[in-house]
Amino acid sequence: MTDTLLRGRILSFNRAPLSAEDSTAYSYVEDGALLLRDGLIIASGPYAEVSLQAQGTEIIDHRPHLLMAGFIDTHIHFPQLQIVASWGSQLLDWLNGYTFPAEAEFADAQHARAMARRFCDQLIDHGTTTAVAFCSVHKTSAEAFFAEAESRNMRMIGGKTMMDRNAPEAVRDTPQQGFDDSKALIETWHGRGRGLYAITPRFAITSTPEQLEMTGALMAEHPDCYVQTHLSENHDEIAFTAELYPQARDYLDVYERFGLLTPRSLLGHAIHLKPREIDAIAQSGAHPVFCPTSNLFLGSGLFDAAGLEARGITSGIATDIGAGTSFSMLQSLNEGYKILQLQGQKLQALRAFDWITRGNAEVLGLADRIGTLVPGSEADVVVLDARATSAMALRMERAQTLEEELFVLQMMGDDRAIVQTYVAGVARKEAGAALAA
Protein backbone atom coordinates (compact mmCIF):
# COMPACT_ATOMS: atom_id res chain seq x y z
CA MET A 1 0.00 0.00 0.00
CA THR A 2 1.52 3.34 -1.11
CA ASP A 3 -0.03 6.62 -0.02
CA THR A 4 0.44 9.95 -1.75
CA LEU A 5 -0.54 13.35 -0.40
CA LEU A 6 -1.23 16.18 -2.85
CA ARG A 7 -1.05 19.69 -1.45
CA GLY A 8 -2.62 22.72 -3.09
CA ARG A 9 -5.80 24.76 -3.33
CA ILE A 10 -8.74 22.36 -3.57
CA LEU A 11 -12.04 22.95 -5.39
CA SER A 12 -14.81 20.36 -5.58
CA PHE A 13 -18.53 20.69 -6.36
CA ASN A 14 -21.51 19.05 -4.70
CA ARG A 15 -24.16 20.50 -7.05
CA ALA A 16 -24.48 22.99 -9.87
CA PRO A 17 -23.93 26.57 -8.60
CA LEU A 18 -26.93 28.83 -9.10
CA SER A 19 -24.78 31.96 -9.30
CA ALA A 20 -21.26 33.26 -8.67
CA GLU A 21 -22.27 33.87 -5.06
CA ASP A 22 -23.59 30.35 -4.45
CA SER A 23 -20.74 29.20 -2.21
CA THR A 24 -22.75 26.31 -0.74
CA ALA A 25 -22.51 24.48 -4.09
CA TYR A 26 -18.82 23.79 -3.70
CA SER A 27 -15.98 23.27 -1.27
CA TYR A 28 -12.86 25.41 -1.58
CA VAL A 29 -9.81 25.04 0.65
CA GLU A 30 -7.00 27.56 0.28
CA ASP A 31 -4.32 25.30 1.75
CA GLY A 32 -5.76 21.85 1.15
CA ALA A 33 -4.62 18.29 0.75
CA LEU A 34 -5.79 15.05 -0.84
CA LEU A 35 -4.65 11.73 0.58
CA LEU A 36 -4.58 9.08 -2.17
CA ARG A 37 -4.38 5.34 -1.64
CA ASP A 38 -4.89 2.43 -4.04
CA GLY A 39 -6.49 4.65 -6.67
CA LEU A 40 -8.97 6.31 -4.31
CA ILE A 41 -9.21 9.58 -2.39
CA ILE A 42 -8.97 8.61 1.28
CA ALA A 43 -9.15 12.09 2.80
CA SER A 44 -9.74 15.64 1.56
CA GLY A 45 -9.60 18.90 3.47
CA PRO A 46 -7.24 21.41 5.07
CA TYR A 47 -3.59 20.38 4.83
CA ALA A 48 -3.10 20.80 8.60
CA GLU A 49 -5.76 18.14 9.23
CA VAL A 50 -5.18 15.71 6.37
CA SER A 51 -1.41 15.67 6.85
CA LEU A 52 -1.93 14.20 10.34
CA GLN A 53 -3.21 11.04 8.60
CA ALA A 54 -0.20 10.89 6.30
CA GLN A 55 2.86 10.51 8.49
CA GLY A 56 5.76 9.27 6.36
CA THR A 57 3.73 9.64 3.15
CA GLU A 58 5.18 11.15 -0.02
CA ILE A 59 4.01 14.75 -0.27
CA ILE A 60 3.69 16.40 -3.68
CA ASP A 61 3.37 20.14 -3.25
CA HIS A 62 1.39 21.76 -6.05
CA ARG A 63 0.98 25.14 -4.40
CA PRO A 64 -0.10 27.70 -5.53
CA HIS A 65 -1.99 25.71 -8.15
CA LEU A 66 -5.60 24.57 -8.06
CA LEU A 67 -6.59 20.90 -7.64
CA MET A 68 -9.88 19.74 -9.13
CA ALA A 69 -11.46 16.48 -10.21
CA GLY A 70 -10.24 15.26 -13.61
CA PHE A 71 -12.23 16.54 -16.57
CA ILE A 72 -14.88 14.36 -18.23
CA ASP A 73 -15.57 14.43 -21.99
CA THR A 74 -18.95 12.93 -22.86
CA HIS A 75 -18.66 12.76 -26.68
CA ILE A 76 -15.45 12.19 -28.64
CA HIS A 77 -14.39 10.17 -31.70
CA PHE A 78 -11.25 8.11 -31.06
CA PRO A 79 -10.44 7.42 -34.77
CA GLN A 80 -10.66 11.11 -35.68
CA LEU A 81 -7.64 12.37 -33.74
CA GLN A 82 -5.64 12.92 -36.94
CA ILE A 83 -8.31 14.83 -38.85
CA VAL A 84 -8.81 17.65 -36.34
CA ALA A 85 -8.60 20.97 -38.20
CA SER A 86 -9.32 19.46 -41.61
CA TRP A 87 -10.84 22.11 -43.86
CA GLY A 88 -14.41 22.54 -42.75
CA SER A 89 -17.58 21.82 -44.63
CA GLN A 90 -21.10 20.87 -43.68
CA LEU A 91 -21.56 17.69 -41.67
CA LEU A 92 -22.34 15.12 -44.38
CA ASP A 93 -19.61 16.34 -46.72
CA TRP A 94 -17.13 16.37 -43.83
CA LEU A 95 -17.95 12.78 -42.95
CA ASN A 96 -17.42 11.57 -46.51
CA GLY A 97 -14.36 13.70 -47.18
CA TYR A 98 -12.39 13.16 -43.98
CA THR A 99 -14.02 10.96 -41.37
CA PHE A 100 -14.74 7.76 -43.25
CA PRO A 101 -11.31 7.55 -44.95
CA ALA A 102 -9.58 8.07 -41.61
CA GLU A 103 -11.75 5.54 -39.82
CA ALA A 104 -11.13 2.91 -42.52
CA GLU A 105 -7.49 2.74 -41.38
CA PHE A 106 -8.56 1.38 -37.98
CA ALA A 107 -9.20 -2.05 -39.48
CA ASP A 108 -5.42 -2.41 -39.03
CA ALA A 109 -4.85 -3.51 -35.43
CA GLN A 110 -1.32 -2.10 -35.32
CA HIS A 111 -2.53 1.33 -36.46
CA ALA A 112 -5.41 1.21 -33.97
CA ARG A 113 -3.06 0.42 -31.09
CA ALA A 114 -0.64 3.20 -32.06
CA MET A 115 -3.46 5.73 -32.29
CA ALA A 116 -4.97 4.57 -28.99
CA ARG A 117 -1.71 5.43 -27.23
CA ARG A 118 -1.60 8.87 -28.79
CA PHE A 119 -5.29 9.43 -28.12
CA CYS A 120 -4.93 8.73 -24.41
CA ASP A 121 -1.80 10.89 -24.29
CA GLN A 122 -3.79 13.80 -25.69
CA LEU A 123 -6.59 13.35 -23.19
CA ILE A 124 -4.19 13.27 -20.25
CA ASP A 125 -2.18 16.24 -21.51
CA HIS A 126 -5.42 18.24 -21.58
CA GLY A 127 -6.59 17.15 -18.11
CA THR A 128 -9.26 14.69 -19.26
CA THR A 129 -9.41 11.51 -17.20
CA THR A 130 -12.69 10.06 -18.48
CA ALA A 131 -14.07 10.13 -22.03
CA VAL A 132 -17.04 8.58 -23.82
CA ALA A 133 -15.66 7.57 -27.19
CA PHE A 134 -16.94 6.39 -30.55
CA CYS A 135 -14.49 3.83 -31.95
CA SER A 136 -14.54 2.90 -35.63
CA VAL A 137 -16.79 0.21 -37.09
CA HIS A 138 -13.96 -2.31 -36.67
CA LYS A 139 -13.74 -4.51 -33.60
CA THR A 140 -9.96 -3.95 -33.63
CA SER A 141 -10.54 -0.27 -32.93
CA ALA A 142 -12.55 -0.89 -29.77
CA GLU A 143 -10.11 -3.57 -28.60
CA ALA A 144 -7.22 -1.11 -28.93
CA PHE A 145 -9.17 1.65 -27.16
CA PHE A 146 -10.10 -0.46 -24.15
CA ALA A 147 -6.70 -2.15 -23.88
CA GLU A 148 -4.86 1.18 -23.82
CA ALA A 149 -7.25 2.65 -21.27
CA GLU A 150 -6.84 -0.43 -19.09
CA SER A 151 -3.05 -0.16 -19.23
CA ARG A 152 -3.38 3.34 -17.70
CA ASN A 153 -6.23 2.41 -15.34
CA MET A 154 -8.47 5.08 -16.89
CA ARG A 155 -12.22 5.26 -16.30
CA MET A 156 -13.23 5.15 -19.97
CA ILE A 157 -16.43 4.42 -21.86
CA GLY A 158 -16.57 3.46 -25.52
CA GLY A 159 -18.03 1.27 -28.20
CA LYS A 160 -17.63 -0.06 -31.72
CA THR A 161 -19.58 2.12 -34.14
CA MET A 162 -22.42 0.30 -35.89
CA MET A 163 -23.35 1.37 -39.43
CA ASP A 164 -24.51 -0.68 -42.36
CA ARG A 165 -25.45 1.86 -45.04
CA ASN A 166 -24.68 5.27 -46.55
CA ALA A 167 -20.95 4.90 -45.97
CA PRO A 168 -18.05 3.33 -47.90
CA GLU A 169 -17.77 -0.45 -47.67
CA ALA A 170 -14.55 -0.19 -45.63
CA VAL A 171 -16.47 1.36 -42.73
CA ARG A 172 -19.69 -0.65 -42.90
CA ASP A 173 -20.75 -3.72 -40.99
CA THR A 174 -24.00 -5.72 -41.21
CA PRO A 175 -26.78 -5.88 -38.64
CA GLN A 176 -25.60 -9.32 -37.52
CA GLN A 177 -21.92 -8.39 -37.45
CA GLY A 178 -22.64 -5.20 -35.54
CA PHE A 179 -24.64 -7.18 -32.99
CA ASP A 180 -22.12 -10.00 -32.64
CA ASP A 181 -19.04 -7.79 -32.41
CA SER A 182 -20.70 -5.44 -29.92
CA LYS A 183 -21.91 -8.34 -27.78
CA ALA A 184 -18.43 -9.88 -27.71
CA LEU A 185 -16.89 -6.54 -26.75
CA ILE A 186 -19.43 -6.05 -23.97
CA GLU A 187 -18.66 -9.49 -22.57
CA THR A 188 -14.92 -8.78 -22.64
CA TRP A 189 -14.70 -5.15 -21.56
CA HIS A 190 -17.85 -3.89 -19.85
CA GLY A 191 -17.11 -3.66 -16.15
CA ARG A 192 -13.54 -4.91 -16.59
CA GLY A 193 -11.24 -2.69 -14.55
CA ARG A 194 -12.56 0.82 -15.03
CA GLY A 195 -13.93 0.23 -18.52
CA LEU A 196 -17.61 0.56 -19.44
CA TYR A 197 -19.35 -0.08 -22.76
CA ALA A 198 -21.50 2.19 -24.90
CA ILE A 199 -23.64 0.58 -27.60
CA THR A 200 -22.90 2.84 -30.56
CA PRO A 201 -25.15 3.22 -33.61
CA ARG A 202 -23.54 6.20 -35.33
CA PHE A 203 -26.80 7.86 -36.34
CA ALA A 204 -30.03 7.06 -38.12
CA ILE A 205 -28.63 7.81 -41.58
CA THR A 206 -25.99 5.08 -41.37
CA SER A 207 -28.15 2.32 -39.90
CA THR A 208 -30.97 0.39 -41.53
CA PRO A 209 -34.10 -0.43 -39.54
CA GLU A 210 -32.77 -4.00 -39.28
CA GLN A 211 -29.58 -2.78 -37.60
CA LEU A 212 -31.41 -0.48 -35.20
CA GLU A 213 -33.76 -3.34 -34.31
CA MET A 214 -30.77 -5.51 -33.41
CA THR A 215 -29.20 -2.58 -31.57
CA GLY A 216 -32.35 -2.30 -29.47
CA ALA A 217 -32.22 -6.02 -28.74
CA LEU A 218 -28.62 -5.65 -27.63
CA MET A 219 -29.57 -2.80 -25.30
CA ALA A 220 -32.43 -4.87 -23.87
CA GLU A 221 -29.93 -7.65 -23.09
CA HIS A 222 -27.45 -5.22 -21.52
CA PRO A 223 -29.44 -2.39 -19.91
CA ASP A 224 -26.47 -1.32 -17.79
CA CYS A 225 -24.55 -0.30 -20.92
CA TYR A 226 -24.81 3.19 -22.36
CA VAL A 227 -26.18 4.14 -25.77
CA GLN A 228 -24.37 6.86 -27.70
CA THR A 229 -25.44 8.33 -31.01
CA HIS A 230 -26.07 11.62 -32.80
CA LEU A 231 -29.26 13.64 -33.04
CA SER A 232 -30.38 16.73 -34.98
CA GLU A 233 -26.96 18.23 -35.60
CA ASN A 234 -27.58 19.58 -39.09
CA HIS A 235 -30.63 20.47 -41.19
CA ASP A 236 -29.58 18.31 -44.15
CA GLU A 237 -29.02 15.38 -41.77
CA ILE A 238 -32.53 15.83 -40.37
CA ALA A 239 -34.07 15.97 -43.84
CA PHE A 240 -32.20 12.85 -44.99
CA THR A 241 -33.31 10.99 -41.86
CA ALA A 242 -36.92 11.90 -42.62
CA GLU A 243 -36.54 10.43 -46.12
CA LEU A 244 -35.06 7.19 -44.77
CA TYR A 245 -37.63 6.83 -41.98
CA PRO A 246 -40.86 8.35 -43.37
CA GLN A 247 -42.94 6.58 -40.73
CA ALA A 248 -41.13 8.31 -37.85
CA ARG A 249 -42.76 11.32 -36.23
CA ASP A 250 -39.38 13.09 -36.10
CA TYR A 251 -35.68 12.29 -35.86
CA LEU A 252 -35.76 11.22 -32.20
CA ASP A 253 -38.68 8.91 -32.87
CA VAL A 254 -36.36 6.72 -34.96
CA TYR A 255 -34.40 5.87 -31.80
CA GLU A 256 -37.49 5.68 -29.60
CA ARG A 257 -39.12 3.05 -31.82
CA PHE A 258 -36.16 0.73 -31.32
CA GLY A 259 -35.87 1.13 -27.54
CA LEU A 260 -32.79 3.35 -27.65
CA LEU A 261 -34.08 6.25 -25.57
CA THR A 262 -33.25 5.62 -21.91
CA PRO A 263 -31.61 7.46 -18.99
CA ARG A 264 -28.32 5.99 -20.26
CA SER A 265 -28.69 7.48 -23.75
CA LEU A 266 -26.18 10.16 -24.78
CA LEU A 267 -27.48 12.22 -27.70
CA GLY A 268 -24.69 14.12 -29.40
CA HIS A 269 -25.52 17.69 -30.48
CA ALA A 270 -29.34 17.79 -30.21
CA ILE A 271 -29.43 21.31 -31.63
CA HIS A 272 -32.53 21.51 -33.83
CA LEU A 273 -35.09 19.79 -31.62
CA LYS A 274 -38.84 19.90 -32.10
CA PRO A 275 -41.15 20.39 -29.11
CA ARG A 276 -42.20 16.73 -29.13
CA GLU A 277 -38.58 15.63 -29.09
CA ILE A 278 -37.82 17.84 -26.10
CA ASP A 279 -40.84 16.37 -24.30
CA ALA A 280 -39.65 12.84 -25.03
CA ILE A 281 -36.09 13.54 -23.85
CA ALA A 282 -37.41 15.06 -20.63
CA GLN A 283 -39.70 12.09 -19.99
CA SER A 284 -37.06 9.49 -20.75
CA GLY A 285 -34.22 11.02 -18.74
CA ALA A 286 -31.87 10.84 -21.76
CA HIS A 287 -29.04 13.35 -22.06
CA PRO A 288 -28.25 15.73 -24.93
CA VAL A 289 -24.54 16.52 -25.28
CA PHE A 290 -23.36 20.03 -26.17
CA CYS A 291 -20.33 20.05 -28.51
CA PRO A 292 -19.42 23.74 -28.87
CA THR A 293 -16.21 23.74 -30.94
CA SER A 294 -17.65 21.20 -33.38
CA ASN A 295 -20.94 23.06 -33.75
CA LEU A 296 -19.09 26.26 -34.61
CA PHE A 297 -16.54 24.56 -36.89
CA LEU A 298 -19.22 22.88 -39.03
CA GLY A 299 -21.67 25.78 -38.73
CA SER A 300 -24.28 23.40 -37.32
CA GLY A 301 -26.22 25.74 -35.03
CA LEU A 302 -26.61 26.97 -31.45
CA PHE A 303 -27.31 24.60 -28.57
CA ASP A 304 -30.13 25.80 -26.29
CA ALA A 305 -28.68 24.91 -22.90
CA ALA A 306 -31.03 27.08 -20.84
CA GLY A 307 -34.13 25.94 -22.70
CA LEU A 308 -33.34 22.28 -22.09
CA GLU A 309 -32.44 22.90 -18.47
CA ALA A 310 -35.76 24.65 -17.96
CA ARG A 311 -37.45 21.39 -18.97
CA GLY A 312 -35.50 19.45 -16.34
CA ILE A 313 -33.10 17.95 -18.90
CA THR A 314 -29.49 17.41 -17.81
CA SER A 315 -27.06 17.91 -20.68
CA GLY A 316 -23.43 16.94 -21.02
CA ILE A 317 -20.69 18.98 -22.65
CA ALA A 318 -17.91 17.58 -24.83
CA THR A 319 -15.13 18.19 -27.35
CA ASP A 320 -16.46 16.06 -30.25
CA ILE A 321 -12.96 15.52 -31.64
CA GLY A 322 -12.38 15.56 -34.64
CA ALA A 323 -14.99 18.05 -35.92
CA GLY A 324 -14.29 19.57 -32.54
CA THR A 325 -11.11 21.61 -32.78
CA SER A 326 -9.46 21.00 -29.41
CA PHE A 327 -8.96 18.13 -26.97
CA SER A 328 -9.26 20.72 -24.21
CA MET A 329 -12.43 20.81 -22.14
CA LEU A 330 -11.33 24.33 -21.18
CA GLN A 331 -11.62 25.33 -24.84
CA SER A 332 -15.02 23.63 -25.01
CA LEU A 333 -16.09 25.91 -22.16
CA ASN A 334 -14.61 28.91 -23.97
CA GLU A 335 -16.63 28.30 -27.14
CA GLY A 336 -19.66 27.17 -25.17
CA TYR A 337 -19.67 30.51 -23.38
CA LYS A 338 -19.80 32.32 -26.71
CA ILE A 339 -22.57 30.14 -28.16
CA LEU A 340 -24.71 30.80 -25.11
CA GLN A 341 -23.90 34.52 -25.21
CA LEU A 342 -25.37 34.67 -28.72
CA GLN A 343 -28.66 33.45 -27.25
CA GLY A 344 -28.70 35.73 -24.22
CA GLN A 345 -27.65 32.86 -21.94
CA LYS A 346 -24.77 32.85 -19.46
CA LEU A 347 -22.11 30.31 -18.55
CA GLN A 348 -20.46 31.68 -15.42
CA ALA A 349 -17.19 30.09 -14.41
CA LEU A 350 -18.21 28.13 -11.33
CA ARG A 351 -21.07 26.57 -13.27
CA ALA A 352 -18.73 25.80 -16.14
CA PHE A 353 -16.22 23.89 -14.02
CA ASP A 354 -18.97 22.00 -12.25
CA TRP A 355 -20.23 20.97 -15.71
CA ILE A 356 -16.95 19.39 -16.89
CA THR A 357 -16.45 17.56 -13.58
CA ARG A 358 -19.38 16.63 -11.34
CA GLY A 359 -22.00 17.63 -13.92
CA ASN A 360 -20.74 15.31 -16.63
CA ALA A 361 -20.27 12.58 -14.02
CA GLU A 362 -23.94 12.97 -13.10
CA VAL A 363 -24.92 12.64 -16.77
CA LEU A 364 -23.06 9.33 -16.81
CA GLY A 365 -24.54 8.15 -13.51
CA LEU A 366 -21.03 8.04 -12.05
CA ALA A 367 -21.02 11.00 -9.67
CA ASP A 368 -20.43 8.62 -6.76
CA ARG A 369 -17.14 7.54 -8.38
CA ILE A 370 -15.72 10.41 -10.44
CA GLY A 371 -16.18 14.14 -10.86
CA THR A 372 -15.54 15.24 -7.25
CA LEU A 373 -12.76 15.14 -4.67
CA VAL A 374 -14.80 13.70 -1.83
CA PRO A 375 -13.32 10.76 0.11
CA GLY A 376 -14.19 7.46 -1.53
CA SER A 377 -14.05 8.89 -5.05
CA GLU A 378 -11.63 7.53 -7.60
CA ALA A 379 -8.41 9.55 -7.49
CA ASP A 380 -8.64 11.32 -10.86
CA VAL A 381 -7.25 14.79 -10.25
CA VAL A 382 -6.15 17.68 -12.45
CA VAL A 383 -3.74 20.42 -11.34
CA LEU A 384 -4.44 23.81 -12.94
CA ASP A 385 -2.23 26.89 -13.37
CA ALA A 386 -4.11 30.08 -14.25
CA ARG A 387 -0.76 31.80 -14.96
CA ALA A 388 0.43 29.19 -17.45
CA THR A 389 1.08 31.67 -20.28
CA SER A 390 2.35 35.23 -20.18
CA ALA A 391 -1.05 36.51 -21.32
CA MET A 392 -2.82 34.56 -18.58
CA ALA A 393 -0.32 35.77 -15.97
CA LEU A 394 -0.88 39.35 -17.09
CA ARG A 395 -4.64 38.96 -16.77
CA MET A 396 -4.27 37.27 -13.37
CA GLU A 397 -2.53 40.36 -11.98
CA ARG A 398 -6.00 41.93 -11.81
CA ALA A 399 -7.97 38.83 -10.73
CA GLN A 400 -9.18 39.08 -7.14
CA THR A 401 -11.60 36.18 -6.68
CA LEU A 402 -11.79 32.45 -7.32
CA GLU A 403 -14.53 33.12 -9.86
CA GLU A 404 -12.23 35.44 -11.81
CA GLU A 405 -9.40 32.90 -11.74
CA LEU A 406 -11.70 30.19 -13.06
CA PHE A 407 -12.92 32.49 -15.81
CA VAL A 408 -9.33 33.10 -16.93
CA LEU A 409 -8.86 29.32 -17.15
CA GLN A 410 -12.21 28.94 -18.92
CA MET A 411 -11.49 31.54 -21.60
CA MET A 412 -7.70 31.42 -21.98
CA GLY A 413 -6.70 27.96 -20.80
CA ASP A 414 -5.63 24.89 -22.76
CA ASP A 415 -3.16 22.04 -22.25
CA ARG A 416 -0.52 24.53 -21.06
CA ALA A 417 -2.68 25.25 -18.01
CA ILE A 418 -2.61 21.57 -17.03
CA VAL A 419 0.32 21.15 -14.65
CA GLN A 420 -0.37 17.49 -13.96
CA THR A 421 -3.08 14.89 -14.46
CA TYR A 422 -3.50 12.07 -11.94
CA VAL A 423 -5.31 8.94 -13.08
CA ALA A 424 -6.34 6.66 -10.21
CA GLY A 425 -3.73 8.41 -8.10
CA VAL A 426 -0.84 8.09 -10.57
CA ALA A 427 0.74 11.15 -12.24
CA ARG A 428 0.36 10.57 -15.98
CA LYS A 429 1.28 13.84 -17.68
CA GLU A 430 4.94 13.46 -18.57
CA ALA A 431 5.71 17.18 -18.51
CA GLY A 432 4.21 17.59 -15.02
CA ALA A 433 5.77 20.29 -12.90
CA ALA A 434 5.04 18.78 -9.48
CA LEU A 435 7.67 19.30 -6.79
CA ALA A 436 8.24 16.44 -4.35
CA ALA A 437 8.54 17.76 -0.81
KAKA-V823650 format. One record per helix or strand of 2 or more residues. SS is the DSSP state (2 for helix, 1 for strand). FROM is the first residue (numbers start at 0). TO is the last residue. If there is no record, write none. Layout:
<<SS | FROM | TO> <SS | FROM | TO>>
This chain:
<<1 | 2 | 12> <2 | 22 | 24> <1 | 25 | 36> <1 | 39 | 45> <2 | 46 | 52> <1 | 57 | 68> <1 | 70 | 76> <2 | 77 | 79> <2 | 90 | 106> <2 | 108 | 124> <1 | 127 | 133> <2 | 138 | 150> <1 | 155 | 158> <1 | 160 | 161> <2 | 168 | 170> <2 | 174 | 188> <1 | 194 | 200> <2 | 203 | 205> <2 | 208 | 220> <1 | 225 | 230> <2 | 234 | 243> <2 | 250 | 256> <1 | 264 | 268> <2 | 274 | 283> <1 | 286 | 289> <2 | 291 | 296> <2 | 304 | 309> <1 | 315 | 316> <2 | 328 | 340> <2 | 348 | 362> <1 | 380 | 383> <2 | 389 | 395> <2 | 401 | 411> <2 | 414 | 416> <1 | 417 | 422> <1 | 425 | 426> <1 | 434 | 435>>
